[in-house]
Amino acid sequence: MTSLQTLPTPRIPSTPAPHEHAWLVESRHRTSDGTVLYVRCADCAMRRVDLQPHTQMPPTALSRHLSA
């Protein structure tokens, strides 16, 4: 049997290793509910949308992580 008669070996996509995300703010917009933050992880480039109700409070995630 020659290599021309065999199927190619399927490649399994690698998943990034779990890590603590370092969120960087790409953009922010004021709304009646507070400030909406569009953030991106500095290491893996995942994106997320956060809401910061008040300037003295930490933001909370409004969305799940999205791949770049």
CNS distance restraints for C-alpha pairs under 8 A (distance, minus, plus):
assign (resid   1 and name CA) (resid   5 and name CA) 6.46 0.50 0.50
assign (resid   1 and name CA) (resid   6 and name CA) 7.84 0.50 0.50
assign (resid   2 and name CA) (resid   6 and name CA) 7.17 0.50 0.50
assign (resid  16 and name CA) (resid  44 and name CA) 7.67 0.50 0.50
assign (resid  21 and name CA) (resid  41 and name CA) 5.54 0.50 0.50
assign (resid  21 and name CA) (resid  42 and name CA) 7.37 0.50 0.50
assign (resid  21 and name CA) (resid  43 and name CA) 7.11 0.50 0.50
assign (resid  21 and name CA) (resid  44 and name CA) 7.94 0.50 0.50
assign (resid  22 and name CA) (resid  40 and name CA) 7.95 0.50 0.50
assign (resid  22 and name CA) (resid  41 and name CA) 5.14 0.50 0.50
assign (resid  22 and name CA) (resid  42 and name CA) 5.57 0.50 0.50
assign (resid  22 and name CA) (resid  43 and name CA) 6.97 0.50 0.50
assign (resid  23 and name CA) (resid  39 and name CA) 5.77 0.50 0.50
assign (resid  23 and name CA) (resid  40 and name CA) 5.35 0.50 0.50
assign (resid  23 and name CA) (resid  41 and name CA) 4.50 0.50 0.50
assign (resid  23 and name CA) (resid  42 and name CA) 6.31 0.50 0.50
assign (resid  24 and name CA) (resid  39 and name CA) 5.28 0.50 0.50
assign (resid  24 and name CA) (resid  40 and name CA) 5.26 0.50 0.50
assign (resid  24 and name CA) (resid  41 and name CA) 6.09 0.50 0.50
assign (resid  24 and name CA) (resid  42 and name CA) 6.45 0.50 0.50
assign (resid  25 and name CA) (resid  37 and name CA) 6.40 0.50 0.50
assign (resid  25 and name CA) (resid  38 and name CA) 5.87 0.50 0.50
assign (resid  25 and name CA) (resid  39 and name CA) 4.37 0.50 0.50
assign (resid  25 and name CA) (resid  40 and name CA) 6.54 0.50 0.50
assign (resid  26 and name CA) (resid  37 and name CA) 7.59 0.50 0.50
assign (resid  26 and name CA) (resid  38 and name CA) 5.61 0.50 0.50
assign (resid  26 and name CA) (resid  39 and name CA) 5.42 0.50 0.50
assign (resid  26 and name CA) (resid  40 and name CA) 6.78 0.50 0.50
assign (resid  27 and name CA) (resid  37 and name CA) 6.01 0.50 0.50
assign (resid  27 and name CA) (resid  38 and name CA) 5.26 0.50 0.50
assign (resid  27 and name CA) (resid  39 and name CA) 7.23 0.50 0.50
assign (resid  28 and name CA) (resid  35 and name CA) 6.54 0.50 0.50
assign (resid  28 and name CA) (resid  36 and name CA) 5.53 0.50 0.50
assign (resid  28 and name CA) (resid  37 and name CA) 4.50 0.50 0.50
assign (resid  28 and name CA) (resid  38 and name CA) 6.16 0.50 0.50
assign (resid  29 and name CA) (resid  35 and name CA) 5.54 0.50 0.50
assign (resid  29 and name CA) (resid  36 and name CA) 5.23 0.50 0.50
assign (resid  29 and name CA) (resid  37 and name CA) 6.72 0.50 0.50
assign (resid  30 and name CA) (resid  34 and name CA) 5.92 0.50 0.50
assign (resid  30 and name CA) (resid  35 and name CA) 4.38 0.50 0.50
assign (resid  30 and name CA) (resid  36 and name CA) 6.26 0.50 0.50
assign (resid  31 and name CA) (resid  35 and name CA) 5.79 0.50 0.50
assign (resid  31 and name CA) (resid  36 and name CA) 6.99 0.50 0.50
assign (resid  33 and name CA) (resid  53 and name CA) 6.03 0.50 0.50
assign (resid  34 and name CA) (resid  51 and name CA) 6.58 0.50 0.50
assign (resid  34 and name CA) (resid  52 and name CA) 5.59 0.50 0.50
assign (resid  34 and name CA) (resid  53 and name CA) 4.12 0.50 0.50
assign (resid  34 and name CA) (resid  54 and name CA) 6.11 0.50 0.50
assign (resid  35 and name CA) (resid  51 and name CA) 5.75 0.50 0.50
assign (resid  35 and name CA) (resid  52 and name CA) 5.10 0.50 0.50
assign (resid  35 and name CA) (resid  53 and name CA) 6.27 0.50 0.50
assign (resid  35 and name CA) (resid  54 and name CA) 7.58 0.50 0.50
assign (resid  36 and name CA) (resid  49 and name CA) 7.01 0.50 0.50
assign (resid  36 and name CA) (resid  50 and name CA) 5.76 0.50 0.50
assign (resid  36 and name CA) (resid  51 and name CA) 4.62 0.50 0.50
assign (resid  36 and name CA) (resid  52 and name CA) 6.38 0.50 0.50
assign (resid  37 and name CA) (resid  49 and name CA) 5.73 0.50 0.50
assign (resid  37 and name CA) (resid  50 and name CA) 4.95 0.50 0.50
assign (resid  37 and name CA) (resid  51 and name CA) 6.06 0.50 0.50
assign (resid  37 and name CA) (resid  52 and name CA) 7.44 0.50 0.50
assign (resid  38 and name CA) (resid  47 and name CA) 7.38 0.50 0.50
assign (resid  38 and name CA) (resid  48 and name CA) 6.14 0.50 0.50
assign (resid  38 and name CA) (resid  49 and name CA) 4.75 0.50 0.50
assign (resid  38 and name CA) (resid  50 and name CA) 6.43 0.50 0.50
assign (resid  39 and name CA) (resid  47 and name CA) 5.68 0.50 0.50
assign (resid  39 and name CA) (resid  48 and name CA) 5.38 0.50 0.50
assign (resid  39 and name CA) (resid  49 and name CA) 6.14 0.50 0.50
assign (resid  39 and name CA) (resid  50 and name CA) 7.32 0.50 0.50
assign (resid  40 and name CA) (resid  45 and name CA) 5.61 0.50 0.50
assign (resid  40 and name CA) (resid  46 and name CA) 5.53 0.50 0.50
assign (resid  40 and name CA) (resid  47 and name CA) 4.37 0.50 0.50
assign (resid  40 and name CA) (resid  48 and name CA) 6.43 0.50 0.50
assign (resid  41 and name CA) (resid  45 and name CA) 4.79 0.50 0.50
assign (resid  41 and name CA) (resid  46 and name CA) 5.30 0.50 0.50
assign (resid  41 and name CA) (resid  47 and name CA) 6.45 0.50 0.50
assign (resid  45 and name CA) (resid  67 and name CA) 7.06 0.50 0.50
assign (resid  45 and name CA) (resid  68 and name CA) 5.74 0.50 0.50
assign (resid  46 and name CA) (resid  65 and name CA) 5.97 0.50 0.50
assign (resid  46 and name CA) (resid  66 and name CA) 5.34 0.50 0.50
assign (resid  46 and name CA) (resid  67 and name CA) 4.75 0.50 0.50
assign (resid  46 and name CA) (resid  68 and name CA) 5.42 0.50 0.50
assign (resid  47 and name CA) (resid  65 and name CA) 5.59 0.50 0.50
assign (resid  47 and name CA) (resid  66 and name CA) 4.97 0.50 0.50
assign (resid  47 and name CA) (resid  67 and name CA) 6.44 0.50 0.50
assign (resid  47 and name CA) (resid  68 and name CA) 6.68 0.50 0.50
assign (resid  48 and name CA) (resid  61 and name CA) 7.10 0.50 0.50
assign (resid  48 and name CA) (resid  62 and name CA) 7.61 0.50 0.50
assign (resid  48 and name CA) (resid  63 and name CA) 5.79 0.50 0.50
assign (resid  48 and name CA) (resid  64 and name CA) 6.16 0.50 0.50
assign (resid  48 and name CA) (resid  65 and name CA) 5.15 0.50 0.50
assign (resid  48 and name CA) (resid  66 and name CA) 6.25 0.50 0.50
assign (resid  49 and name CA) (resid  61 and name CA) 6.03 0.50 0.50
assign (resid  49 and name CA) (resid  62 and name CA) 5.47 0.50 0.50
assign (resid  49 and name CA) (resid  63 and name CA) 5.42 0.50 0.50
assign (resid  49 and name CA) (resid  64 and name CA) 7.86 0.50 0.50
assign (resid  50 and name CA) (resid  59 and name CA) 5.84 0.50 0.50
assign (resid  50 and name CA) (resid  60 and name CA) 5.28 0.50 0.50
assign (resid  50 and name CA) (resid  61 and name CA) 4.26 0.50 0.50
assign (resid  50 and name CA) (resid  62 and name CA) 5.08 0.50 0.50
assign (resid  50 and name CA) (resid  63 and name CA) 7.13 0.50 0.50
assign (resid  51 and name CA) (resid  59 and name CA) 5.20 0.50 0.50
assign (resid  51 and name CA) (resid  60 and name CA) 5.38 0.50 0.50
assign (resid  51 and name CA) (resid  61 and name CA) 6.39 0.50 0.50
assign (resid  51 and name CA) (resid  62 and name CA) 6.39 0.50 0.50
assign (resid  52 and name CA) (resid  57 and name CA) 6.54 0.50 0.50
assign (resid  52 and name CA) (resid  58 and name CA) 6.16 0.50 0.50
assign (resid  52 and name CA) (resid  59 and name CA) 4.08 0.50 0.50
assign (resid  52 and name CA) (resid  60 and name CA) 6.41 0.50 0.50
assign (resid  53 and name CA) (resid  57 and name CA) 6.80 0.50 0.50
assign (resid  53 and name CA) (resid  59 and name CA) 7.22 0.50 0.50
